[in-house]
Each structure stands twice: as C-alpha cells, then as structure tokens.
Amino acid sequence: MRLALLVAGFFLFSSVVFGQDGPPLLIPERKTMKTRDGNAPPPERVTAPTTPADGEDDEEDEPIDCGDDPINRIRFIGNLGGFSEEQLFEAMPDFSRFRASASGYCERVFEERDLPRLKAFFNKSGFPETEIKIPHNQEPEPGELLVRINARRPCVVGTVTAFGFDGVAYDQVVACLRAGEPVAINSKTAKGEDVRDRAESEIRELFREAGFPKTEVAIFPDFTGVENGNGMEVVNFEIHIEKEPSDFTVRTVEFNGDNVTLDRVVRRELYLGEGELFRQYLLDRSLTALRRLGLFSDVRVTSIDFDKRNRTVDITISVTETAETVRKAKTEQEQQP
C-alpha cells in the first residue's frame, strides 16, 4: 500500500514539473569529430553510381572537320577472313553515327576511331596478323572509302623456294627461313624484328661473302589457307635474289586487252610501279597476281623497251579477258539506270 502511494506520487510530481510527457529519456550524446578549426565537417554526400544511357558513348565526340567531301559508304576489299560486311560494320559503330551527324564521316574518323576497333575485332576473332590499310594508290568512287583487309591467323613457315641464287649453295639460302618456325607477317616478333628482315639480312651476308656486295633480296609470302596441327596457317615463301641490280627506272606500264576490266583493278595488282627501279622478279610477281584474279585467260608481257641513254624502261602487258568476265560486265551495264 505504501509502495503504491509512492509511485502515484512520483507520477503526479512529474506531470506538474515536466508536463504530460513525463521525464525526458536519457540518451547518450553522439560524439562528433571536428576539424582543426573546431568546426564539424560537412556530412558525407553519397550518390548513386551513374551509367551512360543506352546508345551513348562513354566519351564525348570531338568535333572533326571532314571538309566538303564526306564519306557516305565504305567498300572492303581483300581477304575479310570469312566475315560479312555487316559484321565489320557492327565492329565500327562510329561510321553510322558520324555519317548522320553534322560533322560527317571521313578518313580521319576511320583512322582515329574505327580502325583500332576493327583491329581489335580481328585479333579477338583469332586473326592477330591481320593487316588493315587504306590503299592510296587506288582511286575510289566519289564519297567512297576503300579499306583493304588481309585477315591472317598466326603463321608458320612452310616450304621455301629460291630464285637467282647462283653463286651460293641453295640449301644455305633456304635455310635462312626455317620450316616450321613461327613467322610474323604484318607485325614484329617478340625479339623485335620481322623474321623476313632477319632472313634477308642473312642472305645478303652470304652473297657479300661470295663476292656480290650489291645483292638485293626480296621475300614474298604465299598464304596457303591450310592450318597445321596447332591452328597456325602455313605460309610458303619465295626468295628472289638480284646479284647485280638494274639501275633502270620504270617509265610507263601499259595494258592491252583490258576492254571491260577497270584500270584500277589491274594496276592494284602490280608490284612494280612507274618511277620505281626495274626488277624482273617484281614484274614476274605482278603477272602471277594478275593471273590469280581469274578475270583473264592469258596474261603476258608483250614489250619491254629499255632506253639505255635515259636508263628507263617501258613495259606493255597484254591480257585476254575470259568470256565470263565480259558477260558479267555487260550484265552490270544493263542493270545500271
């Protein structure tokens, strides 16, 4: 009874002193860290991570002046590695994006933005030796960009054939390119040198010791498309040797018989250009490349005129177009509006 009276009295006293809410709760004060000037630091701001919207690039587009001749289309030529043009365009999204923008699309945009993406695409797809370049020796159509692609898998040396090796043992020459050895066609090896550069240097040294100090050496790869057991493409090589290089300069290269074939189609296969020093093996390689086009039933040199006074040479190459080549050309002409 006495305890009940004490409790009742306590609550009556609290309501008078503190009001109806009763005594305050005793909560320990939260300690706040202060800066050196004695002030409390501002509260830490927490923001949610942001991501770019769909279709937006992480980097802002830099304005690029493409001049008065923007590119509207890209034409891929060469060995595309079995990939379709649609797949290549997917790997270079800036073509569609820049072409539709005010700045337009041009060669500079391709080289700075889309070219690295194409190389990464081929590298990731198992073609690390792929070469991609713009062939400036060819004349594209207005508003068109030509892109030559040579898709190559990791390569290994196959057979080696030498020409013009008189004066040095054949086995010594071909041994400079070792069969079964991995070879970098478009890039450098881990040692920092191209395998062909090393072989050319070794062959020149062989001929120098044999008494031919001016010897020129050219090594050409022939991609077979055949893989060895390790998934590397077998590449055969031709070694061409000029012990006494000619000092004649090519003045002209003319074609006969290319009635429906475009001039730029045949000229892009030439290893020997006007204004360059004449080399017979380069002329032979040019004839082989022309035959491989499949457009001609016959390809031959009909005239080589050496001007000893001016040290120049004029070359005439005659071709005979196949019936299929002529038929396709006529069909294309008929389909044009």
BASE-360995 format. One line per 4 residues: number of its first residue (from 1); their letters; for each residue x, y, z of C-alpha. Coordinates in Angstrom, 3 decimals, m for minus. Example, Ala and Ser with C-alpha at 12.3 -4.5 7.8 and 13.67 -1.06 7.14 Angstrom:
1	AS	12.300:m4.500:7.800  13.670:m1.060:7.140
***
This chain:
1	MRLA	0.000:0.000:0.000  2.814:2.323:0.925  4.670:1.415:m2.351  1.601:2.195:m4.450
5	LLVA	1.245:5.605:m2.843  4.935:6.401:m3.570  4.588:5.517:m7.283  1.420:7.547:m7.652
9	GFFL	3.076:10.491:m6.007  6.084:10.311:m8.364  3.917:10.472:m11.498  1.841:13.299:m10.054
13	FSSV	5.050:15.263:m9.364  6.378:14.565:m12.927  3.215:15.760:m14.622  3.405:19.010:m12.718
17	VFGQ	7.112:19.652:m13.398  7.689:18.194:m16.929  4.156:18.191:m18.341  2.146:15.231:m19.591
21	DGPP	5.109:13.686:m21.480  6.910:12.865:m18.279  10.688:12.973:m17.751  12.955:13.047:m20.833
25	LLIP	14.710:9.869:m21.929  18.409:9.857:m21.031  20.115:9.112:m24.444  23.925:9.345:m24.531
29	ERKT	25.198:12.263:m26.670  26.734:11.263:m30.034  30.344:12.345:m30.308  31.151:14.391:m33.432
33	MKTR	34.647:14.606:m34.927  35.804:18.146:m35.502  38.216:19.677:m37.936  41.335:21.582:m36.901
37	DGNA	39.411:24.866:m36.822  36.956:23.402:m34.336  34.025:23.119:m36.737  32.244:19.905:m37.535
41	PPPE	32.929:18.609:m41.047  30.070:18.687:m43.565  28.043:15.497:m43.811  29.411:12.939:m46.291
45	RVTA	27.459:13.012:m49.536  26.539:9.650:m51.017  25.433:9.463:m54.670  24.200:6.529:m56.682
49	PTTP	26.525:5.307:m59.463  25.595:6.589:m62.902  25.844:4.712:m66.190  25.661:6.120:m69.717
53	ADGE	22.322:5.833:m71.421  21.820:3.130:m73.981  23.438:4.033:m77.289  25.618:6.765:m75.766
57	DDEE	29.391:6.601:m75.848  31.455:6.998:m72.703  33.459:9.768:m74.341  32.080:12.899:m75.887
61	DEPI	32.526:13.146:m79.639  35.269:15.550:m80.575  34.316:17.807:m83.477  36.182:16.735:m86.622
65	DCGD	36.128:18.794:m89.782  35.629:16.449:m92.735  35.675:19.200:m95.342  33.407:19.331:m98.353
69	DPIN	33.842:15.698:m99.404  32.376:13.500:m96.646  32.334:9.713:m96.937  28.935:8.094:m97.464
73	RIRF	29.976:4.463:m97.908  32.875:2.101:m97.180  33.949:m0.675:m99.517  36.034:m3.511:m98.075
77	IGNL	38.420:m5.322:m100.409  40.900:m8.150:m99.907  40.628:m11.147:m97.592  37.934:m10.472:m94.983
81	GGFS	38.564:m13.725:m93.139  35.100:m15.055:m93.938  33.335:m12.210:m92.124  30.465:m10.363:m93.763
85	EEQL	30.422:m6.600:m94.268  27.545:m6.420:m91.773  29.773:m7.929:m89.079  32.557:m5.476:m89.870
89	FEAM	30.197:m2.502:m89.696  28.943:m3.723:m86.306  32.543:m3.557:m85.081  32.846:0.109:m86.151
93	PDFS	29.733:1.914:m84.838  31.065:5.405:m85.486  30.541:5.004:m89.237  26.756:5.171:m88.890
97	RFRA	26.843:7.655:m86.013  29.239:10.205:m87.525  27.776:9.872:m91.003  24.418:11.020:m89.638
101	SASG	25.956:13.866:m87.606  26.662:17.414:m88.685  30.421:16.826:m88.848  30.067:13.802:m91.150
105	YCER	32.398:10.838:m91.597  35.860:10.988:m93.147  39.168:9.154:m93.367  40.407:10.753:m90.166
109	VFEE	37.420:9.447:m88.191  38.097:5.968:m89.556  41.801:6.029:m88.670  41.344:7.503:m85.184
113	RDLP	38.229:5.666:m84.032  37.076:2.739:m86.173  40.433:1.361:m87.344  41.543:0.360:m83.801
117	RLKA	38.151:m1.283:m83.251  38.449:m3.299:m86.465  41.933:m4.487:m85.475  40.655:m5.486:m82.038
121	FFNK	37.758:m7.355:m83.675  40.065:m9.452:m85.869  42.519:m10.032:m83.029  39.744:m11.277:m80.749
125	SGFP	38.392:m13.452:m83.579  41.681:m15.341:m83.960  43.336:m13.278:m86.733  46.152:m11.422:m84.895
129	ETEI	48.252:m10.933:m88.045  45.504:m9.037:m89.887  46.609:m6.009:m91.897  44.151:m3.148:m92.432
133	KIPH	45.014:m0.106:m94.502  43.645:2.460:m96.925  45.135:1.826:m100.403  46.023:5.346:m101.506
137	NQEP	47.270:4.093:m104.862  43.684:3.271:m105.856  41.055:5.750:m106.952  37.765:5.297:m105.047
141	EPGE	34.389:6.463:m106.260  33.166:9.894:m105.058  32.074:9.703:m101.415  33.610:6.241:m101.020
145	LLVR	36.367:4.967:m98.726  38.320:1.881:m99.785  39.618:m0.305:m96.963  41.913:m3.224:m97.787
149	INAR	41.884:m6.075:m95.278  44.200:m9.074:m95.191  42.874:m11.297:m92.416  45.637:m13.595:m91.201
153	RPCV	45.854:m16.193:m88.467  49.158:m16.865:m86.635  51.533:m18.176:m89.300  54.261:m20.782:m89.589
157	VGTV	56.886:m21.226:m92.320  56.053:m23.946:m94.861  58.114:m24.570:m97.995  60.804:m22.127:m99.131
161	TAFG	61.826:m21.658:m102.789  64.720:m19.524:m104.024  65.355:m17.899:m107.424  68.575:m16.328:m108.725
165	FDGV	70.790:m17.935:m106.092  73.732:m18.734:m108.442  76.998:m18.342:m106.537  75.699:m19.587:m103.170
169	AYDQ	74.504:m23.066:m102.236  70.732:m23.426:m102.483  70.481:m25.118:m99.063  72.279:m22.202:m97.436
173	VVAC	69.789:m19.739:m98.896  66.557:m21.545:m97.979  67.883:m22.403:m94.506  67.636:m18.713:m93.600
177	LRAG	63.859:m19.242:m93.348  63.416:m22.257:m91.122  60.495:m24.573:m91.912  58.108:m24.867:m89.002
181	EPVA	59.258:m21.580:m87.483  56.505:m19.153:m86.363  56.593:m16.050:m88.505  55.063:m12.594:m88.076
185	INSK	53.838:m11.349:m91.444  52.394:m7.954:m90.513  53.749:m7.468:m87.011  57.004:m7.890:m85.161
189	TAKG	58.180:m10.967:m83.279  58.850:m10.989:m79.559  62.507:m10.304:m80.357  61.552:m7.042:m82.027
193	EDVR	62.308:m7.986:m85.635  60.411:m9.411:m88.550  61.533:m12.939:m89.407  61.808:m11.960:m93.068
197	DRAE	64.034:m8.972:m92.211  66.389:m11.304:m90.413  66.405:m13.803:m93.309  67.062:m11.067:m95.900
201	SEIR	69.998:m9.804:m93.834  71.479:m13.307:m93.550  71.121:m13.952:m97.312  72.724:m10.614:m98.235
205	ELFR	75.644:m11.511:m95.991  76.021:m14.891:m97.757  76.262:m13.186:m101.155  78.536:m10.444:m99.873
209	EAGF	80.994:m13.106:m98.723  80.655:m14.748:m102.174  81.720:m11.507:m103.895  78.340:m9.852:m104.647
213	PKTE	78.182:m6.812:m102.320  75.239:m5.137:m104.121  72.879:m8.099:m103.896  69.208:m7.305:m103.320
217	VAIF	66.894:m9.807:m101.623  63.088:m9.847:m101.642  60.983:m12.424:m99.796  57.320:m12.908:m100.695
221	PDFT	54.796:m14.886:m98.639  52.242:m17.181:m100.275  49.331:m17.825:m97.920  48.043:m21.354:m98.402
225	GVEN	44.931:m21.153:m96.231  45.980:m24.509:m94.732  46.412:m24.842:m90.975  48.883:m27.069:m89.189
229	GNGM	48.012:m29.130:m86.130  48.408:m26.113:m83.834  45.880:m23.932:m85.654  48.549:m21.830:m87.409
233	EVVN	48.328:m21.011:m91.112  51.109:m22.482:m93.251  52.846:m19.833:m95.352  55.171:m20.743:m98.216
237	FEIH	57.884:m18.282:m99.213  59.634:m17.287:m102.415  63.106:m15.775:m102.136  64.140:m13.632:m105.116
241	IEKE	67.762:m12.581:m105.434  69.291:m9.911:m107.680  73.104:m10.144:m107.556  73.573:m7.212:m109.961
245	PSDF	70.528:m4.929:m109.507  69.438:m2.892:m112.518  69.587:0.896:m112.397  66.808:1.294:m114.990
249	TVRT	63.703:3.169:m113.845  60.212:2.143:m114.947  58.808:4.984:m117.049  55.452:3.508:m118.086
253	VEFN	53.375:0.374:m117.592  50.663:m0.002:m120.227  47.894:m2.603:m120.565  46.311:m4.046:m123.716
257	GDNV	43.157:m6.129:m123.839  41.505:m4.888:m120.640  38.384:m3.810:m122.516  35.791:m4.207:m119.719
261	TLDR	38.086:m4.531:m116.690  38.659:m1.278:m114.817  42.187:0.091:m114.998  42.444:0.417:m111.222
265	VVRR	41.585:m3.269:m110.829  44.619:m4.390:m112.824  47.001:m1.731:m111.522  46.422:m2.568:m107.871
269	ELYL	47.959:m6.000:m108.552  51.256:m4.541:m109.749  54.345:m4.991:m107.592  56.254:m2.749:m109.983
273	GEGE	55.176:0.861:m110.261  56.055:3.737:m112.547  59.009:5.708:m111.215  60.477:2.695:m109.387
277	LFRQ	63.654:0.767:m110.196  63.043:m2.103:m112.568  63.236:m5.576:m111.052  62.415:m8.664:m113.101
281	YLLD	61.130:m10.617:m110.122  58.663:m7.834:m109.309  57.377:m7.971:m112.864  57.019:m11.750:m112.573
285	RSLT	55.109:m11.373:m109.301  52.803:m8.857:m110.972  51.952:m11.303:m113.754  51.207:m14.029:m111.200
289	ALRR	48.913:m11.704:m109.246  47.026:m10.755:m112.428  46.501:m14.425:m113.332  45.114:m15.131:m109.859
293	LGLF	42.333:m12.594:m110.359  40.509:m15.145:m112.504  39.473:m12.434:m114.945  41.885:m13.336:m117.739
297	SDVR	42.618:m16.464:m119.741  46.042:m15.167:m120.697  48.491:m12.664:m119.169  51.873:m11.928:m120.692
301	VTSI	54.462:m9.215:m121.268  54.439:m8.258:m124.950  57.003:m5.477:m124.840  59.916:m4.314:m122.654
305	DFDK	61.732:m1.345:m124.140  64.990:m0.381:m122.396  66.219:3.138:m123.109  69.950:2.857:m122.346
309	RNRT	70.548:6.578:m122.799  67.935:7.707:m120.269  68.128:4.481:m118.227  64.355:3.985:m118.365
313	VDIT	62.119:1.101:m119.368  58.613:0.968:m120.865  56.541:m2.162:m120.197  53.444:m3.389:m122.027
317	ISVT	51.302:m6.161:m120.527  48.634:m7.835:m122.663  45.651:m9.644:m121.144  42.822:m11.682:m122.643
321	ETAE	39.547:m11.364:m120.746  37.522:m14.533:m120.207  34.027:m14.858:m121.658  32.640:m14.844:m118.100
325	TVRK	34.379:m11.556:m117.340  32.850:m9.944:m120.442  29.398:m11.381:m119.695  29.360:m10.069:m116.111
329	AKTE	30.474:m6.630:m117.245  27.643:m6.423:m119.814  25.097:m7.584:m117.228  26.216:m4.854:m114.801
333	QEQQ	25.933:m2.225:m117.509  22.397:m3.336:m118.388  21.312:m3.177:m114.738  22.515:0.372:m114.323
337	P	19.735:3.004:m114.576
***
